């Protein structure tokens, strides 16, 4: 019985991931085709994609692949915007929230004094879907750690949410839990 359940769960995750990938590719297809033929991209086109945290990472990496990362919108080339995009992409994964949150905002940057200075970005987010996560309260997600030498789109070692609501746990305590419990 357990093998059957695992098979259907794996099939469901694979199907959801394929749909998510297709959806993102469709949103980026025209842009990628322009990059491939070295067409000049307008600032408005780049800004429209960069404003969407779900697509921001794809935009950055596509531009980097074509050696055009200098055209990435400056207002979105920050550690905070990179962390936000990683958080949204993590939340979209089928075994997590399963979709991008309807709203996401930076709640706090939490510094940690270890052997080196680290900091984590703590975001609050809301969603209407899936039903189990629908709430009028904000939930907390953590992304990091970053150092003073981190680049805006460096891959964070830890991205996680226990889907706890603000008030259930404070941001510093959640960062400590993520730092100590999520494998590097």
SEKOLBA-559479 format. One record per residue (C-alpha): residue number from 1; chain; z, x, y. Coordinates in nm, 3 decimals. Layout:
BEGIN
    nr   kette         Z         X         Y
   NUM       A         Z         X         Y
...
END
This chain:
BEGIN
    nr   kette         Z         X         Y
     1       A     0.000     0.000     0.000
     2       A     0.093     0.279     0.243
     3       A    -0.243     0.449     0.185
     4       A    -0.428     0.125     0.272
     5       A    -0.225     0.083     0.590
     6       A    -0.294     0.446     0.690
     7       A    -0.666     0.399     0.620
     8       A    -0.688     0.091     0.845
     9       A    -0.477     0.255     1.115
    10       A    -0.699     0.566     1.111
    11       A    -1.011     0.349     1.114
    12       A    -0.874     0.148     1.410
    13       A    -0.786     0.464     1.606
    14       A    -1.128     0.616     1.535
    15       A    -1.305     0.296     1.642
    16       A    -1.100     0.267     1.965
    17       A    -1.161     0.634     2.044
    18       A    -1.536     0.595     1.991
    19       A    -1.538     0.295     2.226
    20       A    -1.340     0.485     2.489
    21       A    -1.575     0.784     2.464
    22       A    -1.883     0.561     2.491
    23       A    -1.737     0.380     2.792
    24       A    -1.663     0.706     2.972
    25       A    -2.004     0.850     2.886
    26       A    -2.174     0.537     3.021
    27       A    -1.978     0.572     3.345
    28       A    -2.079     0.939     3.377
    29       A    -2.432     0.928     3.230
    30       A    -2.630     0.909     3.556
    31       A    -2.416     1.183     3.708
    32       A    -2.458     1.414     3.406
    33       A    -2.835     1.355     3.405
    34       A    -2.850     1.460     3.771
    35       A    -2.650     1.774     3.693
    36       A    -2.881     1.858     3.403
    37       A    -3.190     1.860     3.626
    38       A    -3.007     2.030     3.916
    39       A    -3.036     1.732     4.150
    40       A    -2.830     1.749     4.466
    41       A    -2.522     1.531     4.437
    42       A    -2.397     1.343     4.738
    43       A    -2.040     1.372     4.853
    44       A    -2.008     0.994     4.814
    45       A    -2.114     1.010     4.447
    46       A    -1.863     1.285     4.373
    47       A    -1.587     1.110     4.564
    48       A    -1.644     0.782     4.380
    49       A    -1.592     0.950     4.042
    50       A    -1.304     1.174     4.157
    51       A    -1.109     0.872     4.284
    52       A    -1.092     0.738     3.928
    53       A    -0.818     0.935     3.746
    54       A    -0.970     0.835     3.413
    55       A    -1.298     1.012     3.500
    56       A    -1.167     1.292     3.725
    57       A    -1.121     1.542     3.439
    58       A    -1.470     1.472     3.309
    59       A    -1.611     1.525     3.658
    60       A    -1.433     1.857     3.701
    61       A    -1.535     1.989     3.359
    62       A    -1.896     1.869     3.396
    63       A    -1.925     2.045     3.732
    64       A    -1.765     2.357     3.586
    65       A    -2.008     2.355     3.291
    66       A    -2.297     2.362     3.540
    67       A    -2.127     2.624     3.764
    68       A    -2.095     2.366     4.043
    69       A    -1.716     2.324     4.054
    70       A    -1.720     2.426     4.422
    71       A    -1.866     2.081     4.496
    72       A    -1.561     1.905     4.346
    73       A    -1.400     1.695     4.625
    74       A    -1.129     1.906     4.791
    75       A    -0.884     1.617     4.832
    76       A    -0.876     1.576     4.453
    77       A    -0.859     1.946     4.367
    78       A    -0.480     1.957     4.356
    79       A    -0.227     2.007     4.082
    80       A    -0.096     1.655     4.140
    81       A    -0.441     1.496     4.101
    82       A    -0.511     1.709     3.793
    83       A    -0.177     1.609     3.637
    84       A    -0.242     1.244     3.721
    85       A    -0.578     1.262     3.547
    86       A    -0.430     1.428     3.238
    87       A    -0.157     1.161     3.230
    88       A    -0.412     0.876     3.250
    89       A    -0.632     1.033     2.982
    90       A    -0.328     1.071     2.756
    91       A    -0.225     0.709     2.817
    92       A    -0.578     0.592     2.731
    93       A    -0.561     0.741     2.383
    94       A    -0.548     0.465     2.117
    95       A    -0.216     0.579     1.968
    96       A    -0.049     0.571     2.310
    97       A    -0.101     0.296     2.571
    98       A    -0.459     0.242     2.456
    99       A    -0.600     0.205     2.807
   100       A    -0.566     0.342     3.158
   101       A    -0.274     0.197     3.350
   102       A    -0.354    -0.059     3.619
   103       A    -0.146     0.139     3.870
   104       A    -0.016     0.495     3.867
   105       A     0.176     0.678     4.138
   106       A     0.354     1.009     4.165
   107       A     0.726     0.940     4.140
   108       A     0.862     1.293     4.172
   109       A     0.800     1.661     4.109
   110       A     1.089     1.795     3.902
   111       A     1.156     2.171     3.915
   112       A     1.312     2.355     3.620
   113       A     1.466     2.698     3.641
   114       A     1.394     2.873     3.310
   115       A     1.287     3.235     3.262
   116       A     1.016     3.143     3.511
   117       A     1.006     2.863     3.766
   118       A     0.845     2.554     3.619
   119       A     0.777     2.210     3.754
   120       A     0.673     1.880     3.602
   121       A     0.500     1.582     3.757
   122       A     0.668     1.250     3.686
   123       A     0.449     0.945     3.732
   124       A     0.533     0.580     3.738
   125       A     0.275     0.339     3.601
   126       A     0.221    -0.031     3.532
   127       A    -0.017    -0.209     3.302
   128       A    -0.124    -0.558     3.205
   129       A    -0.256    -0.445     2.865
   130       A    -0.152    -0.407     2.592
   131       A     0.082    -0.701     2.580
   132       A     0.373    -0.495     2.442
   133       A     0.368    -0.278     2.756
   134       A     0.309    -0.554     3.011
   135       A     0.595    -0.558     3.253
   136       A     0.671    -0.612     3.615
   137       A     0.867    -0.286     3.600
   138       A     0.727     0.062     3.632
   139       A     0.732     0.296     3.332
   140       A     0.769     0.675     3.346
   141       A     0.529     0.944     3.221
   142       A     0.571     1.323     3.240
   143       A     0.308     1.595     3.272
   144       A     0.359     1.973     3.281
   145       A     0.495     2.229     3.298
   146       A     0.316     2.401     3.580
   147       A     0.401     2.734     3.742
   148       A     0.335     2.875     4.085
   149       A     0.021     3.037     3.936
   150       A    -0.119     2.718     3.782
   151       A    -0.466     2.600     3.876
   152       A    -0.516     2.228     3.953
   153       A    -0.692     2.146     3.627
   154       A    -0.510     2.381     3.390
   155       A    -0.426     2.199     3.069
   156       A    -0.057     2.106     3.069
   157       A     0.133     2.186     2.749
   158       A     0.328     1.862     2.757
   159       A     0.208     1.514     2.846
   160       A     0.425     1.232     2.727
   161       A     0.575     0.894     2.789
   162       A     0.836     0.710     2.589
   163       A     0.734     0.404     2.793
   164       A     1.082     0.379     2.938
   165       A     1.118     0.176     3.252
   166       A     1.248     0.317     3.577
   167       A     1.620     0.251     3.572
   168       A     1.652     0.315     3.198
   169       A     1.637     0.689     3.256
   170       A     1.610     0.911     3.561
   171       A     1.307     1.137     3.613
   172       A     1.500     1.464     3.568
   173       A     1.652     1.348     3.238
   174       A     1.308     1.241     3.113
   175       A     1.159     1.579     3.208
   176       A     1.439     1.755     3.020
   177       A     1.380     1.536     2.713
   178       A     1.004     1.606     2.720
   179       A     1.057     1.979     2.780
   180       A     1.298     2.008     2.487
   181       A     1.132     1.769     2.239
   182       A     0.756     1.783     2.281
   183       A     0.597     2.072     2.094
   184       A     0.433     2.331     2.318
END
